[in-house]
Each structure stands twice: as C-alpha cells, then as structure tokens.
Amino acid sequence: MQTIELQCHVGVGPEVSGEALVTDDNFSARYDLDRIKGIFSRPQHKLAGQSYVDRIMVFNTAKGGVTLSGELMLRP
C-alpha cells in the first residue's frame, strides 16, 4: 500500500487519514452510488462494485448541484 499526503483547501475540513479510493473517473453522488449498499453502482464507473464506506474519495471532479456536498456525508 502506498502512502500519500494530500494538501487541500483549508475549507475542506479537519485533517483525516485512512484508505483512499483514487481514480481519474468523475463522480456523481446521485448516479454513481448505491447509498443503501455503500458501493459504486454504475457499471461504467472505474470503481464499480467497490465500497466507499469509511474511505477517502479522490476524484478529478465531482458532478452535481448544490446538494452534492450534503450527499457526500452519507453512510449506508
């Protein structure tokens, strides 16, 4: 397992550490997640079938409207 330290904008939140899911695929909380099962559910997504529960997610960009930030805090 590779260890990487990411520096983010101070408004993102407190410092965290943990296992990350990293991909160059984009992300939509509304269309890419099965929030009941806690997995990426869109078959075409590069993380399809993987659990996002208790993971730090790193993407190029997030797709979605103003509700996206609230949706990211979901747990199944």
C-alpha positions in Angstrom: 0.0 0.0 0.0 1.3 3.4 -1.0 1.2 6.3 1.5 0.5 9.8 0.0 -0.2 13.1 1.8 -2.7 15.4 0.1 -2.9 19.1 0.8 -6.4 20.5 0.3 -8.0 23.9 0.7 -8.5 24.8 4.3 -12.3 24.9 3.9 -12.5 21.2 3.2 -12.5 20.2 6.8 -10.2 18.7 9.5 -7.2 16.6 8.8 -8.0 13.0 8.2 -6.2 9.8 7.4 -7.3 6.5 6.0 -7.7 4.3 3.0 -8.5 6.2 -0.2 -10.3 5.4 -3.4 -8.4 7.2 -6.2 -9.5 7.4 -9.8 -9.3 9.7 -12.8 -13.0 9.0 -13.4 -15.5 11.7 -12.4 -18.1 11.2 -9.7 -21.8 11.9 -9.2 -23.3 11.2 -5.8 -26.7 10.9 -7.4 -25.9 8.5 -10.2 -22.8 6.6 -9.3 -23.6 5.3 -5.8 -25.9 2.8 -4.2 -26.3 4.5 -0.9 -28.0 1.5 0.7 -25.2 -0.9 -0.1 -22.4 1.6 0.2 -20.9 0.8 -3.2 -20.3 2.4 -6.6 -23.1 1.0 -8.6 -22.9 2.5 -12.1 -21.3 -0.4 -14.2 -19.3 2.0 -16.4 -17.6 3.7 -13.4 -14.0 2.7 -12.8 -14.8 1.9 -9.1 -17.9 -0.1 -9.9 -18.6 -2.6 -7.2 -16.2 -1.2 -4.7 -17.3 0.0 -1.2 -16.9 3.7 -0.4 -17.8 3.2 3.3 -15.1 4.6 5.6 -12.9 5.6 2.6 -11.5 8.9 1.5 -12.6 9.5 -2.1 -10.2 11.4 -4.5 -11.6 12.3 -8.0 -10.7 14.8 -10.7 -14.1 16.5 -10.3 -17.5 15.9 -8.8 -20.6 16.2 -10.9 -23.8 17.5 -9.4 -25.6 20.5 -8.0 -25.6 22.3 -4.7 -26.8 19.2 -2.8 -23.6 17.3 -3.6 -21.7 18.3 -0.5 -24.5 17.0 1.7 -24.7 13.8 -0.2 -21.0 13.1 0.3 -21.5 12.6 4.0 -23.7 9.6 3.5 -23.3 6.2 5.2 -25.4 3.2 4.2 
